[in-house]
């Protein structure tokens, strides 16, 4: 406020005087900086008649100011609440916010408190400035509230897995930004035998055991922190059931001669309820037939080398299998293949050069094998053989080689070899045509070869749709083999009888 005198020669004064400055002709009155005030200005003139005083009354309103904090720290995507406070409860507090590179929010403004989410799209802290204008009685001031928006860390690695029970589970967590700290915990889970675990740092390394034959669903809770900011996330793992491991308890010796046929393999117990057994072989071994319960099978060793026989337990609908194996070394010498006939109440082995004989029978349905006590001659007398339920055989030993020869060789049971497919041959016995069908097999090019008992190839035929029809009308009566190939690799053999 600037005041000017109209009569020269007077004297200026003010109360309170500390707020005034004077020149010979004017008085400048300055507002008090912290609060409202009233100032009285006086101008006194004096002559021989006395003195006179002019007075001017000035009222100064206080400039309103923010008293709430002017800085704040928040985490990305967390609601920012700011309660504005000024030195006058009647002041109007209006704010504006511009854009900031790395903050996805657009321009905004408002009156009073602030409540909004600030989205930091970068891996570093960003400062957002809110400019407040505080006004009262025509007076105003401006203040800036600087908000540091820190990035909130989170998991960027995948959050869903499927494993088999008993398999090690390894999860390598990855966080954004790099350098965040992560800890996980796992509560008790239905059908999971592992006890709960809490506050384990970073990656997961543990073996989960499903105690039931149904899937279990495990949740790992992650807490990710960085510079006071944190997020929670969940890693979900489906633990598929795995059956108990089977054991091959019935098997041939670990070393046999070439062309050792129809060796009994089996396990001590039937498959558990809901569990399926599958017999397969590789190398010098071939599964000839499997029993109806899959507890037993017959294996042929048709070439020198190493053969492996596998018993796999599996649950329908799940890929988690349990497997046992047994290895056999097949030597170069060839086993005898004596013929067995039944004549006038006697089973007779037509070879009389064998060192030993042992008669027995396999159950037609299960292929469970039994040896007949004391029946160790070249012949075995049985006036009423049960051909409905039994395959009768003799085991012969000649030198270092032994073999098993049937009177009525098992036929018509699916042959499963090398995880390459199930081979079915029908009708069996056959008169004019034999159908060959391969199921449960991967893709590829398939063909079949017809071979006689001497190993001589009679014909070759490509399969269409995993099926083939072989004309056998002109073949002599006897036993023949169908050898199956996938992409040129032999994986199985099936046998049929030509009437």
DRENDO-145180 format. One record per residue (C-alpha): residue number from 1; residue in three letters; z negated, x, y negated. Coordinates in steps of 0.02 Angstrom, whole numbers, m for minus. Example, Ala and Ser with C-alpha at 12.3 -4.5 7.8 and 13.67 -1.06 7.14 Angstrom:
// residues 2
1,ALA,m390,615,225
2,SER,m357,684,53
//
This chain:
// residues 499
1,UNK,0,0,0
2,UNK,55,79,m167
3,UNK,m27,17,m329
4,UNK,35,61,m506
5,UNK,m68,55,m668
6,UNK,m9,m44,m822
7,UNK,m124,39,m946
8,UNK,m115,227,m966
9,UNK,m271,329,m961
10,UNK,m375,241,m831
11,UNK,m469,309,m682
12,UNK,m435,259,m500
13,UNK,m569,234,m368
14,UNK,m585,146,m201
15,UNK,m718,89,m83
16,UNK,m722,162,45
17,UNK,m651,304,m58
18,UNK,m602,412,89
19,UNK,m449,308,121
20,UNK,m366,330,m48
21,UNK,m260,461,m134
22,UNK,m219,454,m318
23,UNK,m96,520,m446
24,UNK,m106,493,m633
25,UNK,m5,334,m620
26,UNK,m20,270,m439
27,UNK,m143,243,m299
28,UNK,m90,255,m113
29,UNK,m204,165,6
30,UNK,m196,218,192
31,UNK,m242,103,336
32,UNK,m388,151,444
33,UNK,m325,219,613
34,UNK,m446,139,736
35,UNK,m501,m31,676
36,UNK,m475,m168,549
37,UNK,m547,m136,375
38,UNK,m557,m204,197
39,UNK,m527,m84,50
40,UNK,m568,m121,m134
41,UNK,m468,m23,m262
42,UNK,m531,m6,m441
43,UNK,m443,49,m602
44,UNK,m558,80,m750
45,UNK,m502,106,m931
46,UNK,m620,160,m1070
47,UNK,m606,162,m1263
48,UNK,m724,151,m1411
49,UNK,m756,m29,m1374
50,UNK,m812,3,m1196
51,UNK,m731,m4,m1024
52,UNK,m639,m130,m917
53,UNK,m604,m134,m730
54,UNK,m458,m201,m627
55,UNK,m490,m230,m442
56,UNK,m365,m249,m296
57,UNK,m422,m310,m126
58,UNK,m326,m245,27
59,UNK,m357,m304,208
60,UNK,m292,m189,347
61,UNK,m266,m258,524
62,UNK,m295,m139,671
63,UNK,m140,m72,767
64,UNK,m163,m133,948
65,UNK,m162,m3,1087
66,UNK,m156,m3,1277
67,UNK,m320,47,1358
68,UNK,m262,29,1540
69,UNK,m204,187,1634
70,UNK,m35,256,1582
71,UNK,4,337,1751
72,UNK,10,271,1930
73,UNK,61,330,2104
74,UNK,133,212,2234
75,UNK,230,221,2396
76,UNK,408,165,2419
77,UNK,434,m20,2454
78,UNK,249,m58,2424
79,UNK,208,m195,2298
80,UNK,165,m114,2130
81,UNK,34,m215,2039
82,UNK,m13,m159,1863
83,UNK,m143,m252,1761
84,UNK,m114,m218,1577
85,UNK,m265,m204,1462
86,UNK,m261,m175,1271
87,UNK,m400,m156,1142
88,UNK,m374,m336,1090
89,UNK,m376,m479,1212
90,UNK,m258,m578,1099
91,UNK,m123,m444,1088
92,UNK,46,m479,1166
93,UNK,99,m346,1294
94,UNK,286,m347,1333
95,UNK,369,m221,1448
96,UNK,542,m160,1493
97,UNK,606,m48,1633
98,UNK,771,40,1641
99,UNK,864,105,1793
100,UNK,818,267,1881
101,UNK,934,365,1995
102,UNK,867,348,2171
103,UNK,777,184,2134
104,UNK,877,34,2191
105,UNK,796,m89,2069
106,UNK,900,m145,1921
107,UNK,844,m164,1740
108,UNK,693,m278,1719
109,UNK,568,m338,1591
110,UNK,425,m456,1565
111,UNK,264,m498,1476
112,UNK,91,m453,1536
113,UNK,56,m381,1708
114,UNK,185,m299,1822
115,UNK,209,m353,2005
116,UNK,366,m291,2093
117,UNK,427,m187,2240
118,UNK,505,m20,2195
119,UNK,630,43,2324
120,UNK,649,232,2327
121,UNK,809,271,2423
122,UNK,784,460,2423
123,UNK,673,583,2516
124,UNK,585,642,2358
125,UNK,469,564,2229
126,UNK,546,472,2082
127,UNK,464,427,1916
128,UNK,491,252,1847
129,UNK,443,221,1665
130,UNK,384,54,1600
131,UNK,386,43,1409
132,UNK,253,m74,1338
133,UNK,258,m146,1162
134,UNK,85,m209,1111
135,UNK,86,m327,959
136,UNK,m50,m416,857
137,UNK,m49,m489,678
138,UNK,119,m410,642
139,UNK,62,m238,698
140,UNK,126,m154,856
141,UNK,124,6,958
142,UNK,225,73,1104
143,UNK,159,156,1261
144,UNK,241,217,1421
145,UNK,169,187,1595
146,UNK,241,321,1712
147,UNK,243,269,1896
148,UNK,276,400,2029
149,UNK,363,316,2178
150,UNK,338,423,2332
151,UNK,451,402,2485
152,UNK,372,307,2631
153,UNK,402,402,2795
154,UNK,465,310,2948
155,UNK,531,340,3124
156,UNK,719,366,3136
157,UNK,725,401,3324
158,UNK,772,261,3445
159,UNK,635,138,3486
160,UNK,687,63,3654
161,UNK,690,150,3824
162,UNK,700,104,4008
163,UNK,630,218,4144
164,UNK,584,209,4327
165,UNK,404,206,4382
166,UNK,343,381,4425
167,UNK,476,467,4320
168,UNK,418,578,4175
169,UNK,442,489,4008
170,UNK,486,605,3864
171,UNK,506,536,3688
172,UNK,549,655,3545
173,UNK,502,567,3384
174,UNK,601,602,3226
175,UNK,536,556,3053
176,UNK,615,535,2882
177,UNK,578,630,2772
178,UNK,563,788,2874
179,UNK,386,854,2873
180,UNK,299,687,2897
181,UNK,155,681,3018
182,UNK,160,560,3165
183,UNK,27,507,3291
184,UNK,42,378,3429
185,UNK,m71,274,3540
186,UNK,m47,166,3694
187,UNK,m159,20,3744
188,UNK,m193,m37,3921
189,UNK,m39,m125,3992
190,UNK,m24,m253,4132
191,UNK,32,m171,4296
192,UNK,26,5,4222
193,UNK,m98,117,4312
194,UNK,m114,242,4170
195,UNK,m272,225,4063
196,UNK,m249,190,3876
197,UNK,m221,339,3761
198,UNK,m261,349,3574
199,UNK,m210,463,3431
200,UNK,m95,585,3517
201,UNK,7,688,3396
202,UNK,197,680,3388
203,UNK,306,667,3542
204,UNK,265,576,3705
205,UNK,258,666,3872
206,UNK,182,564,4014
207,UNK,222,487,4182
208,UNK,201,299,4188
209,UNK,157,216,4353
210,UNK,204,34,4382
211,UNK,81,m33,4510
212,UNK,180,m193,4550
213,UNK,356,m232,4607
214,UNK,400,m311,4439
215,UNK,443,m226,4273
216,UNK,302,m175,4155
217,UNK,323,m169,3967
218,UNK,235,m28,3876
219,UNK,214,m15,3687
220,UNK,177,147,3595
221,UNK,109,120,3420
222,UNK,162,255,3296
223,UNK,79,295,3128
224,UNK,188,403,3014
225,UNK,110,480,2858
226,UNK,166,592,2714
227,UNK,80,625,2546
228,UNK,m33,476,2562
229,UNK,107,356,2612
230,UNK,119,284,2787
231,UNK,212,163,2898
232,UNK,184,93,3071
233,UNK,315,71,3207
234,UNK,326,28,3391
235,UNK,418,116,3531
236,UNK,448,m2,3677
237,UNK,474,59,3855
238,UNK,524,m48,4004
239,UNK,454,29,4164
240,UNK,557,m34,4310
241,UNK,471,m40,4479
242,UNK,505,89,4613
243,UNK,465,54,4796
244,UNK,355,170,4897
245,UNK,444,321,4967
246,UNK,506,294,5146
247,UNK,490,426,5281
248,UNK,614,467,5419
249,UNK,499,483,5570
250,UNK,627,459,5711
251,UNK,771,581,5712
252,UNK,876,700,5816
253,UNK,831,885,5832
254,UNK,867,991,5680
255,UNK,1009,1078,5773
256,UNK,1142,993,5880
257,UNK,1315,1030,5950
258,UNK,1478,966,5880
259,UNK,1522,788,5936
260,UNK,1341,741,5970
261,UNK,1350,553,5957
262,UNK,1241,400,5925
263,UNK,1079,489,5881
264,UNK,935,372,5841
265,UNK,858,386,5668
266,UNK,720,273,5604
267,UNK,560,249,5508
268,UNK,390,200,5576
269,UNK,380,34,5483
270,UNK,491,m109,5431
271,UNK,542,m114,5248
272,UNK,402,m192,5143
273,UNK,428,m370,5083
274,UNK,558,m375,4945
275,UNK,617,m196,4980
276,UNK,784,m151,5057
277,UNK,825,4,5160
278,UNK,994,91,5157
279,UNK,1048,230,5276
280,UNK,1181,354,5218
281,UNK,1243,525,5271
282,UNK,1344,670,5205
283,UNK,1423,831,5264
284,UNK,1440,846,5452
285,UNK,1344,684,5482
286,UNK,1405,504,5483
287,UNK,1305,344,5498
288,UNK,1385,248,5640
289,UNK,1285,88,5632
290,UNK,1127,15,5556
291,UNK,1010,m111,5636
292,UNK,984,m286,5570
293,UNK,816,m241,5492
294,UNK,880,m74,5425
295,UNK,730,11,5505
296,UNK,844,106,5625
297,UNK,1020,177,5627
298,UNK,1136,280,5737
299,UNK,1211,444,5673
300,UNK,1360,543,5737
301,UNK,1388,728,5709
302,UNK,1577,748,5716
303,UNK,1609,923,5647
304,UNK,1520,1090,5632
305,UNK,1419,1120,5475
306,UNK,1268,1050,5387
307,UNK,1234,864,5392
308,UNK,1111,763,5290
309,UNK,1043,592,5333
310,UNK,962,489,5194
311,UNK,848,337,5196
312,UNK,838,250,5028
313,UNK,717,111,4980
314,UNK,770,m1,4839
315,UNK,724,m163,4753
316,UNK,865,m289,4727
317,UNK,914,m295,4544
318,UNK,839,m126,4499
319,UNK,910,50,4504
320,UNK,747,140,4540
321,UNK,760,200,4719
322,UNK,648,307,4829
323,UNK,734,420,4956
324,UNK,693,530,5104
325,UNK,812,650,5191
326,UNK,831,747,5352
327,UNK,946,895,5378
328,UNK,1037,941,5539
329,UNK,1138,1098,5576
330,UNK,1290,1057,5684
331,UNK,1344,1205,5791
332,UNK,1522,1244,5848
333,UNK,1503,1210,6037
334,UNK,1559,1035,6084
335,UNK,1447,915,6179
336,UNK,1508,828,6337
337,UNK,1558,645,6322
338,UNK,1525,577,6496
339,UNK,1581,400,6535
340,UNK,1457,268,6597
341,UNK,1505,124,6712
342,UNK,1410,m19,6791
343,UNK,1452,m51,6974
344,UNK,1364,m153,7107
345,UNK,1194,m156,7017
346,UNK,1199,25,6961
347,UNK,1233,110,6794
348,UNK,1322,272,6839
349,UNK,1360,426,6733
350,UNK,1529,486,6797
351,UNK,1492,667,6753
352,UNK,1398,759,6890
353,UNK,1390,927,6801
354,UNK,1252,880,6678
355,UNK,1087,974,6688
356,UNK,978,822,6650
357,UNK,994,634,6636
358,UNK,882,508,6546
359,UNK,921,321,6543
360,UNK,870,200,6407
361,UNK,927,57,6296
362,UNK,942,11,6112
363,UNK,899,m161,6049
364,UNK,1063,m245,6001
365,UNK,991,m318,5840
366,UNK,875,m183,5773
367,UNK,942,m27,5864
368,UNK,763,16,5912
369,UNK,775,138,6057
370,UNK,677,141,6220
371,UNK,681,267,6362
372,UNK,657,205,6540
373,UNK,513,298,6623
374,UNK,565,393,6780
375,UNK,751,351,6763
376,UNK,815,530,6763
377,UNK,949,525,6898
378,UNK,1137,517,6878
379,UNK,1125,330,6913
380,UNK,1005,194,6855
381,UNK,983,38,6961
382,UNK,965,m127,6868
383,UNK,1019,m281,6962
384,UNK,998,m396,6811
385,UNK,1040,m299,6653
386,UNK,1010,m393,6489
387,UNK,1175,m363,6400
388,UNK,1131,m498,6273
389,UNK,991,m395,6197
390,UNK,1021,m215,6251
391,UNK,1145,m73,6232
392,UNK,1120,34,6390
393,UNK,1142,222,6376
394,UNK,1110,388,6461
395,UNK,1060,549,6372
396,UNK,1133,702,6458
397,UNK,1099,887,6436
398,UNK,1228,1020,6479
399,UNK,1181,1196,6432
400,UNK,1125,1199,6250
401,UNK,1212,1035,6208
402,UNK,1156,857,6237
403,UNK,1235,688,6204
404,UNK,1207,502,6215
405,UNK,1334,394,6308
406,UNK,1333,204,6308
407,UNK,1393,84,6440
408,UNK,1416,m46,6300
409,UNK,1434,50,6137
410,UNK,1362,m36,5981
411,UNK,1500,m118,5879
412,UNK,1512,m243,5741
413,UNK,1368,m173,5636
414,UNK,1412,m117,5462
415,UNK,1434,70,5445
416,UNK,1360,144,5286
417,UNK,1408,322,5244
418,UNK,1384,435,5096
419,UNK,1346,300,4966
420,UNK,1534,271,4963
421,UNK,1541,96,5033
422,UNK,1506,m20,5180
423,UNK,1644,m24,5312
424,UNK,1676,m182,5412
425,UNK,1801,m190,5557
426,UNK,1843,m360,5634
427,UNK,1882,m438,5752
428,UNK,1799,m318,5871
429,UNK,1859,m312,6012
430,UNK,2036,m346,5949
431,UNK,2200,m397,6031
432,UNK,2339,m386,5901
433,UNK,2267,m349,5728
434,UNK,2113,m266,5655
435,UNK,2050,m301,5479
436,UNK,1962,m162,5384
437,UNK,1860,m203,5229
438,UNK,1757,m89,5116
439,UNK,1621,m165,5005
440,UNK,1486,m98,4889
441,UNK,1601,43,4837
442,UNK,1649,130,4676
443,UNK,1828,130,4612
444,UNK,1962,245,4676
445,UNK,2112,255,4792
446,UNK,2072,209,4972
447,UNK,2166,231,5135
448,UNK,2127,216,5320
449,UNK,2186,317,5470
450,UNK,2189,253,5649
451,UNK,2129,387,5773
452,UNK,2112,384,5963
453,UNK,1970,455,6068
454,UNK,2057,624,6074
455,UNK,2055,637,5885
456,UNK,2244,609,5873
457,UNK,2304,515,5718
458,UNK,2406,360,5763
459,UNK,2442,286,5590
460,UNK,2395,292,5406
461,UNK,2386,144,5287
462,UNK,2343,125,5102
463,UNK,2212,m7,5063
464,UNK,2246,m147,4939
465,UNK,2094,m222,4856
466,UNK,1985,m119,4974
467,UNK,2064,m210,5123
468,UNK,2188,m164,5259
469,UNK,2263,m250,5411
470,UNK,2311,m136,5556
471,UNK,2433,m189,5693
472,UNK,2359,m134,5860
473,UNK,2461,m246,5976
474,UNK,2555,m100,6054
475,UNK,2402,10,6083
476,UNK,2332,39,6256
477,UNK,2164,m38,6295
478,UNK,2019,74,6247
479,UNK,1910,135,6105
480,UNK,1984,184,5936
481,UNK,1917,247,5770
482,UNK,1960,194,5591
483,UNK,1931,338,5471
484,UNK,1913,291,5286
485,UNK,1960,402,5138
486,UNK,1925,385,4952
487,UNK,2036,489,4838
488,UNK,2083,596,4989
489,UNK,1902,628,5042
490,UNK,1843,560,5209
491,UNK,1680,464,5189
492,UNK,1659,357,5344
493,UNK,1717,307,5517
494,UNK,1709,140,5607
495,UNK,1744,104,5789
496,UNK,1830,m42,5877
497,UNK,1885,m87,6052
498,UNK,2065,m136,6094
499,UNK,2073,m264,6235
//
